Amino acid sequence: MISSECGIVMFLISLLVVVLYSNSSSCLFFKRFYSVFPVMFICYTLPAVFSFFNVVDASRSSVDDYFKAHLIPFSLFLLIVSTDFITLKSVGGKILLMFFIGTVGVCIGGPISLWIGSKLFPEELLWQGGDAAWRGMATLMANWLGGTANQLVVKEIHQVGEAIFAVMMTINVVFSGVWMAILLFLAKKQEAIDRMLDADLNNLPVFIEDDITRLNGKKHFIGCMLLISFSLFIFLFCHSVSEFLSLTVNNRFPYLLHYNLGSSFFWSMILSTLLGILLSMTYARHVFVKQVRFVSFFLLYFMIMNIGLNIEFASFQSIFYYFIIGLIWFFTHIIILLLFCLYFKLPILYFAIASQCNIGGAASAPVVASAFHPKLGSIAVLMAVLGYTWASFIASIIGSFMQFIHP
């Protein structure tokens, strides 16, 4: 049994390398396998299997706490730096508006579905403690508004229990996977759907090309190393300032503790996000090439694997009730988007891209967008990455208010 901290870290890194290598393999089996089971889902469940069969014992390890506090803000910062706000201005106001409306639909749908759930399942769900319904739903909202990095951030801010987090991870994988399949099917019927909706086909988005400068060879390597080194310095700065702000809130503003504003992790996340946005306005985003973004996703997948070691399988007893609540939430988002699409007489591709950029994220959004039009992939990536900048903040605030919803 692997129980030492060093052994656990090496085991998870080795396991992650195997998963990522198989995901990039040209083998037909792996292509079909990962088309059904996303990498994030495998990274979460595979360590749980090893833990269940006592191959790994992380119950007495402090690796989890250490990496949560340090890797999550760092990886979120790297992701946000890649947001290209300058190019986003040129994609067209209507498609950006639909994206924001989709975000509003997710924000409104969360509290509404939780309120309905409190009436339908008052005894079946937990309303207090670390596994309370509102805590888990706050993490799911963060994932749908941004991505896995934001979900991990909100998990730490609201101190979400492992049981409810496992349920929300499963719901996210199922809902986003099924919805992506539906949207890909609609892409084949988009002309007929546009006629049925009486859509104005002149309302097409502005097609853009990826204008991010790619640095090659020695300059490319030096640029990547400089950005990572500077990012580590930024993280050290955020960590120091967040400790000061946390102590200030705890000592002088104790009434803010009810909203988890006394957490140093919360302030570290806020500072990392703001500095990431500022740095994205500079030349740094030109240096931020695919290889550096891979570093960020590697850290996130490692964190997901680390959390997967602590899955509590007994928590899935209540998953049916959360699926019902999730359906209500999901349909609220869809209905709001569809109403605006009908009102503005927009083609169905607006609806599909706006929804997938929220629900699916940066990994799947360009796939759906390209199915509707080959030149829409770049737009989808830009909008999906944009969600990383505000998802943690919005989900944390709405989550704080959702705690007042109970039977």
Backbone torsions as a table, in degrees:
resi	resn	phi	psi	omega
1	MET	NA	135.4	178.2
2	ILE	-90.8	117.7	-177.2
3	SER	-132.0	-16.9	179.5
4	SER	-73.6	152.6	-177.9
5	GLU	-63.5	-42.6	178.4
6	CYS	-64.1	-41.6	179.5
7	GLY	-64.0	-39.8	179.5
8	ILE	-65.1	-44.3	179.9
9	VAL	-62.4	-46.5	-179.5
10	MET	-65.2	-38.0	178.7
11	PHE	-64.2	-45.2	-178.6
12	LEU	-66.6	-40.5	178.3
13	ILE	-63.4	-44.4	178.8
14	SER	-62.5	-42.2	179.7
15	LEU	-64.9	-40.0	179.6
16	LEU	-65.8	-40.5	177.8
17	VAL	-60.8	-41.7	178.4
18	VAL	-62.8	-43.5	-179.5
19	VAL	-64.0	-47.5	-178.7
20	LEU	-66.6	-36.3	178.0
21	TYR	-66.2	-44.4	179.5
22	SER	-66.5	-32.5	178.7
23	ASN	-66.8	-34.0	179.7
24	SER	-89.1	-0.4	-178.2
25	SER	-70.2	150.7	177.4
26	SER	-86.8	1.4	179.4
27	CYS	-62.0	131.8	-177.1
28	LEU	-61.6	-37.3	-179.7
29	PHE	-60.6	-48.0	-178.6
30	PHE	-67.8	-34.9	177.8
31	LYS	-62.2	-44.2	178.6
32	ARG	-70.2	-37.4	-178.7
33	PHE	-62.9	-48.9	-177.3
34	TYR	-77.8	-13.8	172.5
35	SER	-73.6	-22.3	177.6
36	VAL	-96.1	-44.5	-177.8
37	PHE	-112.4	108.9	-179.6
38	PRO	-61.8	158.0	-179.4
39	VAL	-58.5	-41.4	-179.0
40	MET	-59.8	-40.5	180.0
41	PHE	-65.5	-41.8	178.5
42	ILE	-65.4	-41.7	179.0
43	CYS	-62.6	-27.1	-178.4
44	TYR	-85.9	-39.7	-173.4
45	THR	-89.3	-31.5	-176.7
46	LEU	-61.9	-46.7	175.7
47	PRO	-62.5	-31.8	178.7
48	ALA	-63.7	-36.3	178.1
49	VAL	-64.9	-45.1	178.3
50	PHE	-63.9	-36.8	178.1
51	SER	-69.1	-38.5	-179.5
52	PHE	-63.0	-37.4	-179.8
53	PHE	-92.3	16.3	174.0
54	ASN	60.7	28.8	172.6
55	VAL	-76.0	-35.7	178.9
56	VAL	-126.8	137.5	176.4
57	ASP	-124.6	104.3	-178.1
58	ALA	-104.4	12.9	-175.1
59	SER	-65.1	-29.6	-178.1
60	ARG	-109.7	14.3	-177.8
61	SER	-93.1	144.0	176.8
62	SER	-100.8	9.2	-179.4
63	VAL	-60.2	-40.6	-176.3
64	ASP	-58.6	-51.3	-177.5
65	ASP	-64.2	-40.3	-177.2
66	TYR	-65.6	-48.2	-176.2
67	PHE	-72.5	-31.2	176.1
68	LYS	-60.1	-43.9	-175.8
69	ALA	-71.4	-24.4	-172.7
70	HIS	-112.4	-40.2	-173.8
71	LEU	-79.2	-36.0	-174.7
72	ILE	-64.7	-52.2	178.2
73	PRO	-61.2	-36.2	-179.2
74	PHE	-65.2	-46.3	-179.2
75	SER	-68.4	-36.0	177.6
76	LEU	-64.7	-39.9	177.7
77	PHE	-60.0	-45.2	-179.8
78	LEU	-62.8	-37.7	179.6
79	LEU	-68.0	-41.5	-176.0
80	ILE	-69.6	-31.9	179.5
81	VAL	-57.6	-28.2	-176.3
82	SER	-79.9	-3.8	-179.9
83	THR	-68.0	122.5	-177.3
84	ASP	-100.6	85.4	-177.7
85	PHE	-67.2	-30.3	-178.2
86	ILE	-65.3	-47.6	179.5
87	THR	-68.9	-31.2	-179.5
88	LEU	-60.2	-28.3	-179.5
89	LYS	-65.1	-23.1	-173.2
90	SER	-96.9	-0.1	-174.4
91	VAL	-81.9	-12.1	-179.7
92	GLY	111.6	135.5	-175.5
93	GLY	-68.6	-33.8	-173.7
94	LYS	-70.7	-40.5	-179.4
95	ILE	-71.0	-33.0	174.5
96	LEU	-68.1	-38.6	177.6
97	LEU	-62.1	-42.9	178.2
98	MET	-63.4	-37.0	177.3
99	PHE	-63.2	-44.6	178.9
100	PHE	-66.1	-36.5	177.6
101	ILE	-65.0	-39.2	175.6
102	GLY	-61.5	-38.5	176.2
103	THR	-63.4	-43.2	177.8
104	VAL	-62.2	-38.8	178.4
105	GLY	-60.8	-40.1	177.1
106	VAL	-66.5	-41.5	-178.9
107	CYS	-66.2	-39.7	179.7
108	ILE	-75.0	-40.1	-176.2
109	GLY	-63.9	-31.4	-179.5
110	GLY	-59.7	-60.4	178.9
111	PRO	-61.3	-37.4	-179.9
112	ILE	-63.4	-47.7	-178.5
113	SER	-66.5	-35.7	177.8
114	LEU	-67.3	-39.0	178.1
115	TRP	-63.7	-43.7	177.3
116	ILE	-64.3	-40.0	177.6
117	GLY	-62.4	-34.3	178.6
118	SER	-67.6	-24.8	177.7
119	LYS	-86.4	-35.3	-177.7
120	LEU	-82.0	-39.8	-174.5
121	PHE	-128.5	60.1	-177.4
122	PRO	-66.3	-28.9	-177.0
123	GLU	-99.1	-22.2	-173.8
124	GLU	-79.9	-24.1	-176.6
125	LEU	-107.4	155.6	175.9
126	LEU	-88.3	138.9	-177.9
127	TRP	-118.9	-5.5	179.0
128	GLN	-131.7	159.0	176.4
129	GLY	87.4	-176.3	-176.8
130	GLY	-66.9	-24.3	-179.9
131	ASP	-101.0	22.9	177.8
132	ALA	-63.5	149.6	-176.0
133	ALA	-58.9	-42.3	-176.3
134	TRP	-63.9	-33.3	179.9
135	ARG	-66.3	-46.8	179.4
136	GLY	-64.0	-40.4	-178.8
137	MET	-68.7	-28.5	175.8
138	ALA	-64.3	-38.4	178.0
139	THR	-69.1	-37.2	178.6
140	LEU	-66.9	-38.9	176.4
141	MET	-61.4	-41.3	179.1
142	ALA	-62.6	-38.3	178.8
143	ASN	-67.9	-43.6	-178.5
144	TRP	-70.1	-32.2	178.3
145	LEU	-79.7	-32.5	-178.1
146	GLY	-128.8	-92.4	-179.3
147	GLY	-171.1	-165.1	-176.9
148	THR	-61.7	-36.9	179.2
149	ALA	-59.1	-44.0	179.2
150	ASN	-67.0	-36.4	178.4
151	GLN	-62.8	-41.1	178.4
152	LEU	-67.7	-36.2	178.1
153	VAL	-62.0	-49.9	-178.7
154	VAL	-66.1	-33.3	176.8
155	LYS	-57.8	-41.4	-179.1
156	GLU	-77.3	-37.7	-179.1
157	ILE	-62.8	-45.4	-177.7
158	HIS	-94.5	5.6	176.6
159	GLN	52.1	55.4	-176.3
160	VAL	-75.7	136.5	179.3
161	GLY	-70.3	155.7	-177.8
162	GLU	-66.8	-31.2	-176.9
163	ALA	-65.3	-53.0	-178.2
164	ILE	-70.2	-30.0	178.3
165	PHE	-65.6	-39.3	177.9
166	ALA	-62.8	-39.9	178.5
167	VAL	-63.2	-45.3	-177.8
168	MET	-68.4	-34.3	175.5
169	MET	-62.4	-42.1	179.6
170	THR	-65.9	-44.7	179.7
171	ILE	-61.4	-41.3	179.6
172	ASN	-62.2	-44.9	-179.3
173	VAL	-62.7	-44.7	-177.7
174	VAL	-67.4	-50.1	-176.0
175	PHE	-65.2	-47.1	-178.3
176	SER	-66.8	-35.8	178.6
177	GLY	-67.8	-46.3	179.4
178	VAL	-65.6	-42.4	-178.3
179	TRP	-65.8	-37.5	177.1
180	MET	-63.0	-41.3	178.3
181	ALA	-63.1	-39.8	178.9
182	ILE	-65.0	-43.8	-179.3
183	LEU	-65.9	-37.2	176.8
184	LEU	-65.2	-33.8	175.4
185	PHE	-68.4	-41.5	179.4
186	LEU	-64.4	-28.9	-179.9
187	ALA	-61.0	-33.3	179.2
188	LYS	-73.4	-19.3	-177.1
189	LYS	-112.8	16.5	-170.0
190	GLN	-63.4	-33.8	179.8
191	GLU	-65.5	-43.8	178.5
192	ALA	-66.6	-38.7	179.7
193	ILE	-67.2	-39.8	178.4
194	ASP	-62.7	-39.2	176.9
195	ARG	-65.6	-40.1	-179.9
196	MET	-66.2	-35.8	179.8
197	LEU	-84.7	-3.2	-176.2
198	ASP	55.4	45.6	-175.6
199	ALA	-77.4	145.7	175.8
200	ASP	-85.8	108.0	-175.6
201	LEU	-73.2	-4.3	173.8
202	ASN	-76.8	-14.0	-179.7
203	ASN	-86.4	55.5	177.9
204	LEU	-96.1	144.4	-179.8
205	PRO	-69.1	161.2	176.2
206	VAL	-76.9	123.5	-179.9
207	PHE	-79.9	136.1	-178.1
208	ILE	-127.5	161.5	174.2
209	GLU	-110.5	157.1	178.4
210	ASP	-71.0	108.1	-175.2
211	ASP	-98.5	12.3	179.6
212	ILE	-71.5	125.5	-178.2
213	THR	-67.0	131.3	178.4
214	ARG	-100.3	125.4	177.6
215	LEU	-97.7	134.1	-175.6
216	ASN	-115.2	161.0	173.7
217	GLY	62.6	-136.6	-174.7
218	LYS	-64.1	-42.8	179.6
219	LYS	-62.2	-37.7	178.9
220	HIS	-61.6	-48.4	-178.3
221	PHE	-64.0	-45.4	-179.0
222	ILE	-63.6	-40.7	178.8
223	GLY	-61.7	-43.0	178.9
224	CYS	-63.1	-44.4	-178.7
225	MET	-65.9	-38.9	178.3
226	LEU	-63.5	-42.5	-178.6
227	LEU	-67.0	-42.5	179.1
228	ILE	-64.8	-41.5	179.1
229	SER	-64.0	-44.3	178.8
230	PHE	-65.1	-35.7	178.3
231	SER	-64.6	-37.9	177.0
232	LEU	-65.0	-38.2	176.6
233	PHE	-64.7	-42.7	177.7
234	ILE	-60.8	-41.8	179.8
235	PHE	-63.1	-41.4	178.2
236	LEU	-61.5	-40.9	177.3
237	PHE	-62.9	-46.9	-180.0
238	CYS	-61.8	-39.9	-179.0
239	HIS	-64.2	-42.4	-179.0
240	SER	-68.0	-45.8	-179.4
241	VAL	-66.8	-38.4	-179.5
242	SER	-64.8	-35.6	175.9
243	GLU	-62.8	-42.0	178.4
244	PHE	-64.3	-45.7	-179.9
245	LEU	-64.8	-37.5	178.9
246	SER	-63.2	-45.1	178.2
247	LEU	-64.4	-37.9	179.4
248	THR	-63.3	-45.4	179.6
249	VAL	-64.9	-44.2	-178.6
250	ASN	-64.1	-35.5	-175.4
251	ASN	-89.1	-34.6	-172.4
252	ARG	-111.6	-24.3	-177.8
253	PHE	-129.2	63.4	-175.2
254	PRO	-63.6	-22.9	180.0
255	TYR	-68.1	-16.8	178.3
256	LEU	-81.8	-9.5	-179.0
257	LEU	-65.5	-26.1	180.0
258	HIS	-63.1	-24.6	-179.4
259	TYR	-102.9	18.2	177.3
260	ASN	62.0	25.7	179.6
261	LEU	-83.3	-1.7	176.7
262	GLY	-91.2	2.8	-178.7
263	SER	-83.8	128.3	176.8
264	SER	-65.9	-29.4	178.0
265	PHE	-64.3	-39.3	179.1
266	PHE	-59.4	-48.0	-178.3
267	TRP	-69.8	-33.1	175.9
268	SER	-63.3	-40.3	178.2
269	MET	-65.8	-43.8	-179.8
270	ILE	-61.8	-47.2	-179.2
271	LEU	-65.2	-41.0	178.8
272	SER	-62.2	-40.0	179.3
273	THR	-65.8	-48.9	-177.7
274	LEU	-64.0	-44.0	179.3
275	LEU	-68.4	-32.5	175.5
276	GLY	-64.2	-40.6	177.8
277	ILE	-64.3	-44.9	179.8
278	LEU	-62.7	-42.7	-178.7
279	LEU	-69.1	-27.4	179.3
280	SER	-68.2	-17.8	178.0
281	MET	-81.4	-6.0	-176.0
282	THR	-104.4	-170.5	179.5
283	TYR	-68.2	-12.4	-175.8
284	ALA	-59.3	-35.0	-177.7
285	ARG	-67.5	-22.5	175.5
286	HIS	-73.1	-29.6	178.0
287	VAL	-79.7	-21.1	-173.2
288	PHE	-77.3	79.8	-177.5
289	VAL	-89.7	179.1	-174.2
290	LYS	-57.2	-37.1	-176.6
291	GLN	-65.5	-37.1	-179.8
292	VAL	-72.7	-38.0	176.6
293	ARG	-63.4	-32.8	177.4
294	PHE	-61.2	-35.4	177.3
295	VAL	-59.0	-43.3	-179.9
296	SER	-63.2	-46.0	-180.0
297	PHE	-67.8	-33.6	176.7
298	PHE	-61.2	-43.0	178.4
299	LEU	-64.3	-40.0	179.9
300	LEU	-66.2	-44.8	179.0
301	TYR	-62.7	-36.3	177.3
302	PHE	-63.3	-42.0	178.7
303	MET	-64.7	-39.6	178.5
304	ILE	-62.4	-42.1	177.5
305	MET	-62.9	-40.8	-180.0
306	ASN	-63.3	-40.5	177.4
307	ILE	-68.7	-35.6	-179.5
308	GLY	-61.3	-23.8	177.9
309	LEU	-64.4	-20.3	-175.1
310	ASN	-109.2	19.7	178.5
311	ILE	-60.8	135.1	174.6
312	GLU	-106.3	106.3	-174.5
313	PHE	-67.1	-21.7	178.3
314	ALA	-65.9	-20.0	-177.5
315	SER	-67.4	-19.4	-175.9
316	PHE	-76.1	1.3	176.7
317	GLN	-64.1	-30.3	-176.7
318	SER	-100.0	9.4	-172.6
319	ILE	-66.2	-29.4	179.7
320	PHE	-59.9	-43.7	-178.1
321	TYR	-66.1	-36.9	178.9
322	TYR	-72.9	-27.2	174.1
323	PHE	-65.7	-39.9	177.4
324	ILE	-63.4	-47.0	178.2
325	ILE	-61.7	-40.5	178.5
326	GLY	-62.9	-38.0	177.4
327	LEU	-63.5	-43.1	178.0
328	ILE	-61.4	-44.3	179.1
329	TRP	-61.8	-46.6	-176.6
330	PHE	-64.3	-44.3	-178.9
331	PHE	-68.8	-29.3	174.3
332	THR	-61.8	-45.5	177.2
333	HIS	-60.8	-45.1	-177.7
334	ILE	-66.4	-44.5	-177.5
335	ILE	-63.1	-44.0	179.6
336	ILE	-61.8	-44.5	178.4
337	LEU	-63.3	-43.5	-177.2
338	LEU	-65.9	-37.8	178.8
339	LEU	-62.8	-43.7	178.6
340	PHE	-68.9	-34.8	177.6
341	CYS	-63.8	-41.2	177.8
342	LEU	-68.6	-40.7	-177.1
343	TYR	-63.7	-43.2	-178.5
344	PHE	-88.9	-1.0	-178.8
345	LYS	55.0	49.8	-178.0
346	LEU	-93.0	148.2	175.2
347	PRO	-60.5	156.8	-176.2
348	ILE	-63.6	-22.4	-179.5
349	LEU	-63.9	-29.8	175.5
350	TYR	-62.2	-47.0	179.5
351	PHE	-59.8	-46.1	-176.2
352	ALA	-65.8	-46.9	-177.5
353	ILE	-67.5	-43.9	-179.8
354	ALA	-60.8	-40.3	-179.4
355	SER	-71.1	-46.4	-176.5
356	GLN	-69.1	-32.6	177.3
357	CYS	-65.5	-26.7	175.4
358	ASN	-84.5	-56.2	-172.5
359	ILE	-76.0	-43.4	-172.7
360	GLY	-85.3	-42.3	-179.8
361	GLY	95.5	-174.1	-172.0
362	ALA	-67.4	-22.2	-177.2
363	ALA	-77.3	-43.4	-173.9
364	SER	-100.7	-20.2	-177.6
365	ALA	-58.2	-45.3	178.9
366	PRO	-65.7	-26.7	177.6
367	VAL	-65.7	-47.9	179.2
368	VAL	-65.9	-44.4	-178.2
369	ALA	-61.5	-42.8	-179.8
370	SER	-67.0	-25.9	177.2
371	ALA	-68.3	-30.7	178.2
372	PHE	-84.2	-35.8	175.2
373	HIS	-160.5	131.7	-175.2
374	PRO	-58.0	-26.6	-176.0
375	LYS	-92.9	6.0	-177.8
376	LEU	-91.6	-5.6	-176.9
377	GLY	-60.5	-42.9	-178.6
378	SER	-64.3	-39.4	178.2
379	ILE	-61.7	-44.4	-177.7
380	ALA	-62.5	-41.7	179.2
381	VAL	-62.4	-45.2	-178.7
382	LEU	-61.0	-44.3	-178.2
383	MET	-70.5	-39.0	-179.8
384	ALA	-65.1	-42.0	178.5
385	VAL	-66.7	-31.8	177.2
386	LEU	-57.3	-33.5	-179.8
387	GLY	-62.6	-26.4	178.4
388	TYR	-61.0	-28.2	-172.6
389	THR	-71.9	-30.4	-175.7
390	TRP	-119.9	-10.7	-172.3
391	ALA	-58.6	-45.5	-178.0
392	SER	-62.5	-44.5	-177.1
393	PHE	-65.8	-47.9	-178.1
394	ILE	-65.1	-47.0	-178.5
395	ALA	-64.1	-34.7	178.3
396	SER	-65.8	-43.6	-178.9
397	ILE	-67.7	-49.6	-179.3
398	ILE	-64.4	-36.7	176.4
399	GLY	-60.3	-39.1	178.4
400	SER	-62.8	-35.5	178.8
401	PHE	-78.6	-30.2	-179.1
402	MET	-68.4	-17.9	179.1
403	GLN	-66.7	-16.5	178.6
404	PHE	-85.5	-3.8	176.8
405	ILE	-90.9	116.8	179.0
406	HIS	-159.6	164.3	-178.3
407	PRO	-59.7	NA	NA
